[in-house]
Amino acid sequence: MTDSSRFKPLRSRLSLAAHWWQHRLAIPALLLVALALGFLSWRFNVMSDHTNNHRNTLSAASIQVLHALPGRIEITAFCSNSPYKGRYFRKSIEALLQRYQHQHTDIHLQFIDPANAPTLAREQQIKKEGEMIIRYRGQQVHMYLPYTEEAFTNLLLQLQHGERAPLLFAGSNGEPSLDNTTDTGASQLATAIRSAGLHAYTAASLEPAPGTNEKLPTLVLGGASTPYSDTQVHAIQAHISKGGSLIWLVDSAEKQGLQSLAQTLGLEISQGIAIDPANRQYDIALHALGTQRYSGQGPTEDFVLRTFFNTAHAIVRYRQPNDTWQTMPLVAAAEQGWVSASYRSNQPDKLPAFNPQTDTQGPATVALALEKKFETGEWQRVLVISSTSFFTNVQLQKGGNLALSLRSLQWVVNNQPTVTLPVAPLRDSVILLPSQPAWLMLLFNGFQFGLPALLLIAGWWTWRRKYRH
């Protein structure tokens, strides 16, 4: 007997044992590999963007803004638990924020159903499903559609610039007081300002309070009933010349002693009052104007609520040579009325006849904004409203007045630079189909019936070949 034949049974037994252990260990080994891969995927997050234009990757500008925000960023999204609309909002928000969370690990997202927390939604002034609140170091901003990288990065840029400039309210010339809870006060506006995370204070000298903020405050002239002094007028003019922003409620520049300010800004405030004869059929004063006519820019962009202006005047600004201001008419009223020079608000039921010599046909611009961009990227903004009672409690209770007031204040205050991101074009976004009906029918039926039939035939043919062999 040769040596090879002597060891042949041993090799056979070893081969059988190895084969037996191979089959017995295959399933446990696969389970261990699957568990290891699951553990690694849970501990480590690896993302790769294989789209042609890298549409799922943050731009360099967004990454730079994100890295300038160390610390925790909290995002609260108010979305319902419905399987349709709520699911759409949740998936859209998660798809947007995943790209940011990949670069910033301290971004925390929380979903809240407004139906389960209605009090919280009201306190946070949530108006639409899908609205988000982004909080960072005591500041907060709201965001709604569209959920785009450019919109979200600009909100982060606002948070990056730190605490926004405060609002300096003039308070010694008959303006509504922020502490006054009566109809003529402005306590509701003060509450809304605090809820929005803005800081406001009142001063008679119109000088910034020491130690409040390094930035120039936004000066608010909230409807003076007595003229400003020469010292105050000088402070207002100096504020404008330094690049400060302004909110001005005015019925007559002469009565407020601000003719020089109106001249500096190139504004003309009508002496007459805007009236609407249609109010007579509802037994409403002719000078109590209601409107939903807004421009799609500035604070009135996408604004749809009805607002009301009492004893409003027309604001006019003509083009000037070498003008550095951009003019934006925001709100128009009295579309079916006119600006009457003979109307008296103490006789609200008396309708004067239209005089083409002294009156101006409506609509009249009752809110107008100016803005100017500096080399630093910041904006100087001026908002003029021709109704001195617009910030009072009795007016803020009407329609969307409070919402428009708060949006206007936020728009003027949020004057930091913004980021404009190029939109990556979609490739192969258009599918050219044949124009002949016969070819369209062939294409449709080919995908609906022909392709499944072809797969069935291929499967049957493969099975048939294996069965024969």
JOHU-V714160 format. One record per residue. N is the residue number from 1. RES is the residue in one letter. PHI is phi in whole degrees, -180 to 180 (999 if undefined). OMEGA is omega in radians with two decimals (none if undefined). NEAR is the number of other C-alpha atoms within 8 Angstrom. Layout:
BEGIN
n=N res=RES phi=PHI omega=OMEGA near=NEAR
n=N res=RES phi=PHI omega=OMEGA near=NEAR
END
This chain:
BEGIN
n=1 res=M phi=999 omega=-3.13 near=4
n=2 res=T phi=-78 omega=-3.14 near=5
n=3 res=D phi=-65 omega=-3.11 near=6
n=4 res=S phi=-67 omega=3.13 near=6
n=5 res=S phi=-71 omega=3.13 near=8
n=6 res=R phi=-67 omega=-3.09 near=8
n=7 res=F phi=-92 omega=-3.11 near=8
n=8 res=K phi=-63 omega=3.09 near=8
n=9 res=P phi=-61 omega=3.14 near=8
n=10 res=L phi=-65 omega=3.13 near=7
n=11 res=R phi=-65 omega=3.13 near=8
n=12 res=S phi=-66 omega=3.13 near=8
n=13 res=R phi=-66 omega=3.11 near=8
n=14 res=L phi=-65 omega=3.12 near=8
n=15 res=S phi=-65 omega=3.11 near=8
n=16 res=L phi=-65 omega=3.13 near=8
n=17 res=A phi=-65 omega=3.12 near=8
n=18 res=A phi=-64 omega=3.12 near=8
n=19 res=H phi=-64 omega=-3.14 near=8
n=20 res=W phi=-65 omega=3.14 near=8
n=21 res=W phi=-68 omega=3.12 near=8
n=22 res=Q phi=-62 omega=3.13 near=8
n=23 res=H phi=-71 omega=-3.12 near=8
n=24 res=R phi=-73 omega=-3.08 near=8
n=25 res=L phi=-92 omega=-3.06 near=8
n=26 res=A phi=-63 omega=-3.09 near=8
n=27 res=I phi=-67 omega=3.07 near=8
n=28 res=P phi=-60 omega=3.13 near=8
n=29 res=A phi=-65 omega=3.10 near=8
n=30 res=L phi=-64 omega=3.10 near=8
n=31 res=L phi=-64 omega=3.12 near=8
n=32 res=L phi=-64 omega=3.12 near=8
n=33 res=V phi=-64 omega=3.13 near=8
n=34 res=A phi=-64 omega=3.11 near=8
n=35 res=L phi=-65 omega=3.12 near=8
n=36 res=A phi=-64 omega=3.11 near=8
n=37 res=L phi=-65 omega=3.10 near=8
n=38 res=G phi=-64 omega=3.11 near=8
n=39 res=F phi=-65 omega=3.13 near=8
n=40 res=L phi=-65 omega=3.12 near=8
n=41 res=S phi=-69 omega=3.10 near=8
n=42 res=W phi=-76 omega=-3.11 near=7
n=43 res=R phi=-83 omega=-3.05 near=6
n=44 res=F phi=-125 omega=-3.13 near=6
n=45 res=N phi=-117 omega=-3.14 near=6
n=46 res=V phi=-116 omega=-3.14 near=4
n=47 res=M phi=-123 omega=3.13 near=4
n=48 res=S phi=-142 omega=-3.11 near=4
n=49 res=D phi=-100 omega=-3.11 near=8
n=50 res=H phi=-107 omega=3.08 near=5
n=51 res=T phi=-71 omega=-3.04 near=7
n=52 res=N phi=-63 omega=-3.09 near=6
n=53 res=N phi=-104 omega=-3.13 near=7
n=54 res=H phi=54 omega=-3.08 near=8
n=55 res=R phi=-71 omega=-3.13 near=9
n=56 res=N phi=-99 omega=3.14 near=7
n=57 res=T phi=-116 omega=3.12 near=7
n=58 res=L phi=-65 omega=3.09 near=10
n=59 res=S phi=-74 omega=-3.14 near=7
n=60 res=A phi=-63 omega=3.13 near=6
n=61 res=A phi=-65 omega=3.13 near=8
n=62 res=S phi=-66 omega=3.13 near=10
n=63 res=I phi=-65 omega=3.12 near=10
n=64 res=Q phi=-64 omega=3.10 near=8
n=65 res=V phi=-65 omega=-3.10 near=12
n=66 res=L phi=-66 omega=-3.14 near=12
n=67 res=H phi=-71 omega=3.10 near=8
n=68 res=A phi=-86 omega=3.14 near=7
n=69 res=L phi=-120 omega=3.10 near=7
n=70 res=P phi=-71 omega=3.12 near=5
n=71 res=G phi=102 omega=-3.00 near=5
n=72 res=R phi=-81 omega=3.03 near=9
n=73 res=I phi=-116 omega=-3.10 near=10
n=74 res=E phi=-104 omega=-3.14 near=11
n=75 res=I phi=-126 omega=3.09 near=12
n=76 res=T phi=-115 omega=-3.14 near=11
n=77 res=A phi=-111 omega=-3.13 near=12
n=78 res=F phi=-97 omega=-3.11 near=14
n=79 res=C phi=-134 omega=3.12 near=14
n=80 res=S phi=-76 omega=3.11 near=12
n=81 res=N phi=-94 omega=-3.13 near=7
n=82 res=S phi=-66 omega=-3.09 near=7
n=83 res=P phi=-74 omega=-3.08 near=6
n=84 res=Y phi=-112 omega=-3.08 near=6
n=85 res=K phi=-66 omega=3.14 near=8
n=86 res=G phi=-62 omega=3.13 near=13
n=87 res=R phi=-65 omega=3.12 near=11
n=88 res=Y phi=-63 omega=-3.14 near=8
n=89 res=F phi=-63 omega=-3.10 near=10
n=90 res=R phi=-63 omega=-3.14 near=11
n=91 res=K phi=-66 omega=3.14 near=8
n=92 res=S phi=-66 omega=-3.14 near=9
n=93 res=I phi=-67 omega=3.13 near=9
n=94 res=E phi=-63 omega=3.14 near=8
n=95 res=A phi=-63 omega=3.12 near=8
n=96 res=L phi=-72 omega=-3.00 near=11
n=97 res=L phi=-78 omega=3.12 near=8
n=98 res=Q phi=-60 omega=3.13 near=8
n=99 res=R phi=-67 omega=3.11 near=11
n=100 res=Y phi=-75 omega=3.13 near=11
n=101 res=Q phi=-66 omega=3.08 near=10
n=102 res=H phi=-68 omega=3.13 near=7
n=103 res=Q phi=-95 omega=-3.09 near=8
n=104 res=H phi=-133 omega=-3.01 near=9
n=105 res=T phi=-77 omega=-3.08 near=6
n=106 res=D phi=-104 omega=3.02 near=8
n=107 res=I phi=-98 omega=-3.06 near=11
n=108 res=H phi=-117 omega=-3.10 near=8
n=109 res=L phi=-112 omega=3.10 near=8
n=110 res=Q phi=-133 omega=3.09 near=8
n=111 res=F phi=-102 omega=3.10 near=9
n=112 res=I phi=-130 omega=3.08 near=11
n=113 res=D phi=-83 omega=-3.13 near=10
n=114 res=P phi=-59 omega=3.13 near=12
n=115 res=A phi=-69 omega=3.12 near=6
n=116 res=N phi=-88 omega=3.14 near=6
n=117 res=A phi=-137 omega=-3.09 near=9
n=118 res=P phi=-67 omega=3.14 near=8
n=119 res=T phi=-65 omega=3.12 near=6
n=120 res=L phi=-63 omega=3.13 near=8
n=121 res=A phi=-63 omega=3.10 near=11
n=122 res=R phi=-69 omega=3.14 near=8
n=123 res=E phi=-63 omega=3.14 near=7
n=124 res=Q phi=-88 omega=3.10 near=7
n=125 res=Q phi=56 omega=3.07 near=6
n=126 res=I phi=-81 omega=-3.06 near=10
n=127 res=K phi=-106 omega=-3.07 near=5
n=128 res=K phi=-138 omega=3.04 near=5
n=129 res=E phi=-68 omega=-3.09 near=10
n=130 res=G phi=95 omega=3.14 near=12
n=131 res=E phi=-76 omega=-3.12 near=14
n=132 res=M phi=-117 omega=3.01 near=11
n=133 res=I phi=-120 omega=3.12 near=11
n=134 res=I phi=-107 omega=-3.10 near=12
n=135 res=R phi=-117 omega=3.10 near=11
n=136 res=Y phi=-155 omega=3.06 near=10
n=137 res=R phi=51 omega=3.07 near=5
n=138 res=G phi=83 omega=3.11 near=5
n=139 res=Q phi=-107 omega=3.09 near=9
n=140 res=Q phi=-150 omega=3.09 near=11
n=141 res=V phi=-136 omega=3.13 near=9
n=142 res=H phi=-102 omega=3.11 near=8
n=143 res=M phi=-143 omega=3.05 near=10
n=144 res=Y phi=-136 omega=-3.13 near=8
n=145 res=L phi=-52 omega=0.04 near=7
n=146 res=P phi=-85 omega=3.10 near=5
n=147 res=Y phi=-85 omega=-3.10 near=10
n=148 res=T phi=-116 omega=3.12 near=8
n=149 res=E phi=-63 omega=-3.11 near=9
n=150 res=E phi=-63 omega=-3.12 near=9
n=151 res=A phi=-65 omega=-3.10 near=9
n=152 res=F phi=-69 omega=3.13 near=10
n=153 res=T phi=-65 omega=3.11 near=12
n=154 res=N phi=-67 omega=3.05 near=10
n=155 res=L phi=-67 omega=3.07 near=10
n=156 res=L phi=-64 omega=3.12 near=10
n=157 res=L phi=-66 omega=3.06 near=11
n=158 res=Q phi=-62 omega=3.12 near=10
n=159 res=L phi=-67 omega=-3.13 near=11
n=160 res=Q phi=-65 omega=-3.09 near=9
n=161 res=H phi=-75 omega=3.04 near=8
n=162 res=G phi=79 omega=-3.09 near=6
n=163 res=E phi=-63 omega=-3.11 near=6
n=164 res=R phi=-75 omega=-3.12 near=8
n=165 res=A phi=-61 omega=-3.11 near=11
n=166 res=P phi=-74 omega=3.08 near=14
n=167 res=L phi=-101 omega=3.12 near=13
n=168 res=L phi=-102 omega=-3.13 near=14
n=169 res=F phi=-92 omega=3.01 near=13
n=170 res=A phi=-71 omega=-3.01 near=15
n=171 res=G phi=-143 omega=-3.11 near=11
n=172 res=S phi=-129 omega=-3.09 near=7
n=173 res=N phi=-129 omega=3.07 near=10
n=174 res=G phi=85 omega=3.09 near=9
n=175 res=E phi=-72 omega=3.08 near=12
n=176 res=P phi=-59 omega=-3.10 near=13
n=177 res=S phi=-83 omega=3.12 near=9
n=178 res=L phi=-69 omega=-3.14 near=10
n=179 res=D phi=-97 omega=-3.07 near=8
n=180 res=N phi=-84 omega=-3.11 near=10
n=181 res=T phi=-94 omega=3.11 near=10
n=182 res=T phi=-78 omega=-3.12 near=6
n=183 res=D phi=-62 omega=-3.10 near=8
n=184 res=T phi=-88 omega=3.12 near=11
n=185 res=G phi=-88 omega=-3.11 near=13
n=186 res=A phi=-132 omega=-3.11 near=16
n=187 res=S phi=-68 omega=3.12 near=12
n=188 res=Q phi=-65 omega=3.09 near=10
n=189 res=L phi=-66 omega=3.12 near=15
n=190 res=A phi=-63 omega=3.11 near=11
n=191 res=T phi=-64 omega=3.12 near=8
n=192 res=A phi=-65 omega=3.12 near=9
n=193 res=I phi=-64 omega=3.12 near=12
n=194 res=R phi=-65 omega=3.14 near=10
n=195 res=S phi=-65 omega=3.14 near=8
n=196 res=A phi=-83 omega=3.12 near=8
n=197 res=G phi=82 omega=3.11 near=8
n=198 res=L phi=-94 omega=3.12 near=10
n=199 res=H phi=-110 omega=-3.13 near=9
n=200 res=A phi=-137 omega=3.05 near=11
n=201 res=Y phi=-150 omega=-3.08 near=8
n=202 res=T phi=-114 omega=3.12 near=8
n=203 res=A phi=-147 omega=3.13 near=12
n=204 res=A phi=-84 omega=-3.07 near=7
n=205 res=S phi=-81 omega=-3.10 near=6
n=206 res=L phi=61 omega=3.06 near=12
n=207 res=E phi=-107 omega=3.13 near=6
n=208 res=P phi=-59 omega=3.09 near=8
n=209 res=A phi=-67 omega=-3.11 near=6
n=210 res=P phi=-63 omega=3.07 near=5
n=211 res=G phi=79 omega=-3.12 near=5
n=212 res=T phi=-77 omega=-3.09 near=7
n=213 res=N phi=-169 omega=3.10 near=9
n=214 res=E phi=-71 omega=-3.12 near=5
n=215 res=K phi=-80 omega=3.05 near=5
n=216 res=L phi=-66 omega=3.10 near=9
n=217 res=P phi=-72 omega=2.99 near=12
n=218 res=T phi=-86 omega=-3.08 near=14
n=219 res=L phi=-82 omega=-3.12 near=13
n=220 res=V phi=-118 omega=3.02 near=11
n=221 res=L phi=-99 omega=-2.90 near=12
n=222 res=G phi=-86 omega=3.07 near=13
n=223 res=G phi=105 omega=-3.12 near=14
n=224 res=A phi=-70 omega=3.09 near=13
n=225 res=S phi=-105 omega=3.07 near=9
n=226 res=T phi=-127 omega=-3.08 near=8
n=227 res=P phi=-66 omega=3.03 near=10
n=228 res=Y phi=-77 omega=3.12 near=10
n=229 res=S phi=-75 omega=3.12 near=7
n=230 res=D phi=-61 omega=3.12 near=6
n=231 res=T phi=-65 omega=3.12 near=6
n=232 res=Q phi=-67 omega=3.12 near=10
n=233 res=V phi=-62 omega=3.11 near=12
n=234 res=H phi=-63 omega=3.12 near=8
n=235 res=A phi=-66 omega=3.11 near=10
n=236 res=I phi=-66 omega=3.13 near=10
n=237 res=Q phi=-64 omega=3.11 near=9
n=238 res=A phi=-65 omega=3.11 near=8
n=239 res=H phi=-62 omega=3.13 near=10
n=240 res=I phi=-67 omega=-3.11 near=10
n=241 res=S phi=-67 omega=3.10 near=7
n=242 res=K phi=-82 omega=-3.14 near=6
n=243 res=G phi=97 omega=3.14 near=7
n=244 res=G phi=-77 omega=3.12 near=13
n=245 res=S phi=-90 omega=-3.00 near=14
n=246 res=L phi=-144 omega=2.95 near=13
n=247 res=I phi=-122 omega=-2.97 near=14
n=248 res=W phi=-130 omega=3.01 near=12
n=249 res=L phi=-100 omega=-2.96 near=14
n=250 res=V phi=-142 omega=2.97 near=13
n=251 res=D phi=-112 omega=3.10 near=11
n=252 res=S phi=-155 omega=3.13 near=9
n=253 res=A phi=-64 omega=3.14 near=11
n=254 res=E phi=-68 omega=-3.14 near=7
n=255 res=K phi=-65 omega=3.13 near=9
n=256 res=Q phi=-90 omega=-3.14 near=12
n=257 res=G phi=71 omega=-3.06 near=10
n=258 res=L phi=-118 omega=3.09 near=12
n=259 res=Q phi=-62 omega=-3.13 near=8
n=260 res=S phi=-66 omega=3.10 near=6
n=261 res=L phi=-67 omega=3.11 near=10
n=262 res=A phi=-62 omega=3.12 near=11
n=263 res=Q phi=-69 omega=3.12 near=9
n=264 res=T phi=-62 omega=-3.11 near=7
n=265 res=L phi=-87 omega=3.13 near=6
n=266 res=G phi=73 omega=-3.06 near=9
n=267 res=L phi=-103 omega=2.99 near=11
n=268 res=E phi=-127 omega=3.11 near=9
n=269 res=I phi=-105 omega=-3.06 near=12
n=270 res=S phi=-66 omega=3.03 near=11
n=271 res=Q phi=-74 omega=3.14 near=7
n=272 res=G phi=-78 omega=-3.11 near=12
n=273 res=I phi=-107 omega=3.10 near=14
n=274 res=A phi=-75 omega=-3.12 near=18
n=275 res=I phi=-129 omega=3.13 near=13
n=276 res=D phi=-130 omega=-3.12 near=14
n=277 res=P phi=-62 omega=-3.14 near=9
n=278 res=A phi=-65 omega=-3.14 near=9
n=279 res=N phi=-67 omega=-3.06 near=11
n=280 res=R phi=-65 omega=-3.12 near=10
n=281 res=Q phi=-71 omega=3.09 near=6
n=282 res=Y phi=-106 omega=-3.13 near=6
n=283 res=D phi=57 omega=3.12 near=6
n=284 res=I phi=-116 omega=3.12 near=8
n=285 res=A phi=-58 omega=-3.07 near=9
n=286 res=L phi=-63 omega=-3.09 near=14
n=287 res=H phi=-91 omega=3.08 near=13
n=288 res=A phi=-90 omega=-3.00 near=13
n=289 res=L phi=-94 omega=2.99 near=15
n=290 res=G phi=-119 omega=-3.06 near=10
n=291 res=T phi=-152 omega=2.95 near=11
n=292 res=Q phi=-133 omega=-3.11 near=9
n=293 res=R phi=-101 omega=-3.08 near=7
n=294 res=Y phi=-127 omega=3.03 near=11
n=295 res=S phi=-89 omega=-3.11 near=9
n=296 res=G phi=-89 omega=-3.12 near=8
n=297 res=Q phi=-152 omega=3.10 near=8
n=298 res=G phi=61 omega=-3.08 near=9
n=299 res=P phi=-71 omega=-3.13 near=10
n=300 res=T phi=-96 omega=3.10 near=14
n=301 res=E phi=-66 omega=-3.13 near=9
n=302 res=D phi=62 omega=3.11 near=5
n=303 res=F phi=-92 omega=-3.02 near=8
n=304 res=V phi=-127 omega=-3.09 near=6
n=305 res=L phi=-71 omega=3.12 near=7
n=306 res=R phi=-81 omega=-3.14 near=10
n=307 res=T phi=-120 omega=-3.04 near=12
n=308 res=F phi=-131 omega=-3.12 near=13
n=309 res=F phi=-124 omega=-3.09 near=11
n=310 res=N phi=-106 omega=3.12 near=10
n=311 res=T phi=53 omega=-3.10 near=11
n=312 res=A phi=-94 omega=3.11 near=14
n=313 res=H phi=-114 omega=3.14 near=17
n=314 res=A phi=-88 omega=3.10 near=14
n=315 res=I phi=-107 omega=-3.12 near=14
n=316 res=V phi=-128 omega=3.02 near=9
n=317 res=R phi=-138 omega=-3.12 near=8
n=318 res=Y phi=-93 omega=3.09 near=6
n=319 res=R phi=-66 omega=-3.11 near=5
n=320 res=Q phi=-125 omega=3.12 near=6
n=321 res=P phi=-67 omega=3.14 near=4
n=322 res=N phi=56 omega=-3.10 near=4
n=323 res=D phi=-77 omega=3.12 near=7
n=324 res=T phi=-96 omega=-3.13 near=5
n=325 res=W phi=-92 omega=2.96 near=7
n=326 res=Q phi=-98 omega=-3.07 near=8
n=327 res=T phi=-94 omega=-3.14 near=9
n=328 res=M phi=-133 omega=2.97 near=9
n=329 res=P phi=-63 omega=-3.01 near=10
n=330 res=L phi=-105 omega=-3.03 near=16
n=331 res=V phi=-130 omega=3.06 near=14
n=332 res=A phi=-122 omega=-3.13 near=14
n=333 res=A phi=-140 omega=-3.13 near=14
n=334 res=A phi=56 omega=-3.11 near=15
n=335 res=E phi=-64 omega=3.12 near=10
n=336 res=Q phi=-99 omega=-3.10 near=9
n=337 res=G phi=-116 omega=-3.12 near=13
n=338 res=W phi=-159 omega=3.06 near=16
n=339 res=V phi=-95 omega=-3.01 near=16
n=340 res=S phi=-101 omega=3.10 near=15
n=341 res=A phi=-83 omega=-3.08 near=9
n=342 res=S phi=-103 omega=-3.12 near=6
n=343 res=Y phi=-74 omega=3.11 near=11
n=344 res=R phi=-122 omega=-3.08 near=6
n=345 res=S phi=-68 omega=3.10 near=7
n=346 res=N phi=-80 omega=3.03 near=4
n=347 res=Q phi=-127 omega=-2.96 near=7
n=348 res=P phi=-68 omega=-3.10 near=10
n=349 res=D phi=-93 omega=-3.09 near=7
n=350 res=K phi=-90 omega=-3.11 near=6
n=351 res=L phi=-94 omega=3.11 near=8
n=352 res=P phi=-77 omega=3.09 near=7
n=353 res=A phi=-74 omega=3.13 near=4
n=354 res=F phi=-71 omega=3.14 near=7
n=355 res=N phi=-112 omega=-3.10 near=7
n=356 res=P phi=-64 omega=-3.14 near=6
n=357 res=Q phi=-80 omega=-3.05 near=4
n=358 res=T phi=-119 omega=-3.08 near=7
n=359 res=D phi=-103 omega=-3.14 near=12
n=360 res=T phi=-126 omega=-3.13 near=8
n=361 res=Q phi=-68 omega=3.12 near=8
n=362 res=G phi=-75 omega=0.04 near=12
n=363 res=P phi=-76 omega=-3.13 near=11
n=364 res=A phi=-112 omega=3.08 near=15
n=365 res=T phi=-77 omega=-3.11 near=14
n=366 res=V phi=-109 omega=3.05 near=15
n=367 res=A phi=-146 omega=-3.06 near=13
n=368 res=L phi=-142 omega=-3.12 near=14
n=369 res=A phi=-126 omega=3.02 near=13
n=370 res=L phi=-126 omega=3.06 near=11
n=371 res=E phi=-147 omega=-3.10 near=11
n=372 res=K phi=-141 omega=-3.10 near=10
n=373 res=K phi=-103 omega=3.12 near=8
n=374 res=F phi=-95 omega=-3.14 near=8
n=375 res=E phi=-65 omega=3.12 near=5
n=376 res=T phi=-73 omega=-3.09 near=5
n=377 res=G phi=96 omega=3.12 near=9
n=378 res=E phi=-82 omega=-3.08 near=10
n=379 res=W phi=-115 omega=2.90 near=11
n=380 res=Q phi=-104 omega=-3.02 near=12
n=381 res=R phi=-127 omega=3.10 near=13
n=382 res=V phi=-130 omega=3.11 near=12
n=383 res=L phi=-120 omega=-3.11 near=13
n=384 res=V phi=-120 omega=3.08 near=11
n=385 res=I phi=-122 omega=-3.00 near=12
n=386 res=S phi=-93 omega=3.04 near=14
n=387 res=S phi=-133 omega=-3.04 near=15
n=388 res=T phi=-71 omega=-3.12 near=13
n=389 res=S phi=-99 omega=-3.01 near=9
n=390 res=F phi=-66 omega=-3.11 near=12
n=391 res=F phi=-91 omega=-3.12 near=12
n=392 res=T phi=-76 omega=-3.09 near=13
n=393 res=N phi=-61 omega=-3.10 near=15
n=394 res=V phi=-66 omega=3.12 near=8
n=395 res=Q phi=-81 omega=-3.12 near=12
n=396 res=L phi=-69 omega=3.10 near=14
n=397 res=Q phi=-79 omega=-3.06 near=8
n=398 res=K phi=-96 omega=2.99 near=10
n=399 res=G phi=50 omega=-3.11 near=10
n=400 res=G phi=-100 omega=-3.10 near=11
n=401 res=N phi=-62 omega=-3.13 near=14
n=402 res=L phi=-66 omega=3.14 near=11
n=403 res=A phi=-64 omega=3.13 near=7
n=404 res=L phi=-68 omega=3.12 near=12
n=405 res=S phi=-62 omega=-3.12 near=10
n=406 res=L phi=-68 omega=3.10 near=11
n=407 res=R phi=-62 omega=-3.14 near=10
n=408 res=S phi=-67 omega=3.11 near=11
n=409 res=L phi=-62 omega=-3.14 near=9
n=410 res=Q phi=-65 omega=-3.13 near=8
n=411 res=W phi=-65 omega=3.14 near=10
n=412 res=V phi=-69 omega=-3.09 near=14
n=413 res=V phi=-72 omega=-3.09 near=12
n=414 res=N phi=-80 omega=-3.07 near=8
n=415 res=N phi=-110 omega=-3.13 near=10
n=416 res=Q phi=-78 omega=3.09 near=9
n=417 res=P phi=-63 omega=3.11 near=9
n=418 res=T phi=-122 omega=-3.14 near=7
n=419 res=V phi=-110 omega=3.06 near=8
n=420 res=T phi=-112 omega=-3.09 near=5
n=421 res=L phi=-102 omega=3.09 near=7
n=422 res=P phi=-68 omega=3.13 near=4
n=423 res=V phi=-85 omega=3.13 near=4
n=424 res=A phi=-72 omega=-3.10 near=6
n=425 res=P phi=-70 omega=3.08 near=5
n=426 res=L phi=-82 omega=3.06 near=6
n=427 res=R phi=-95 omega=-3.12 near=5
n=428 res=D phi=56 omega=3.12 near=5
n=429 res=S phi=-84 omega=-3.14 near=5
n=430 res=V phi=-119 omega=3.10 near=4
n=431 res=I phi=-107 omega=3.14 near=5
n=432 res=L phi=-89 omega=3.13 near=4
n=433 res=L phi=-105 omega=3.11 near=5
n=434 res=P phi=-63 omega=-3.09 near=7
n=435 res=S phi=-84 omega=-3.12 near=6
n=436 res=Q phi=-75 omega=-3.14 near=6
n=437 res=P phi=-60 omega=-3.11 near=7
n=438 res=A phi=-64 omega=3.13 near=6
n=439 res=W phi=-68 omega=3.09 near=9
n=440 res=L phi=-64 omega=3.12 near=11
n=441 res=M phi=-65 omega=3.12 near=8
n=442 res=L phi=-65 omega=3.13 near=8
n=443 res=L phi=-65 omega=-3.12 near=8
n=444 res=F phi=-65 omega=-3.12 near=8
n=445 res=N phi=-68 omega=3.11 near=9
n=446 res=G phi=-64 omega=3.12 near=9
n=447 res=F phi=-74 omega=-3.05 near=9
n=448 res=Q phi=-81 omega=-3.07 near=8
n=449 res=F phi=-119 omega=-3.05 near=8
n=450 res=G phi=-66 omega=-3.11 near=9
n=451 res=L phi=-65 omega=3.05 near=9
n=452 res=P phi=-61 omega=3.12 near=9
n=453 res=A phi=-65 omega=3.12 near=8
n=454 res=L phi=-64 omega=3.11 near=8
n=455 res=L phi=-66 omega=3.10 near=8
n=456 res=L phi=-64 omega=3.13 near=8
n=457 res=I phi=-64 omega=3.13 near=8
n=458 res=A phi=-64 omega=3.10 near=8
n=459 res=G phi=-66 omega=3.11 near=8
n=460 res=W phi=-64 omega=-3.12 near=8
n=461 res=W phi=-66 omega=3.11 near=8
n=462 res=T phi=-65 omega=3.11 near=8
n=463 res=W phi=-65 omega=-3.11 near=8
n=464 res=R phi=-65 omega=3.14 near=8
n=465 res=R phi=-65 omega=3.12 near=8
n=466 res=K phi=-66 omega=-3.11 near=7
n=467 res=Y phi=-66 omega=-3.14 near=6
n=468 res=R phi=-69 omega=-3.10 near=5
n=469 res=H phi=-89 omega=none near=4
END
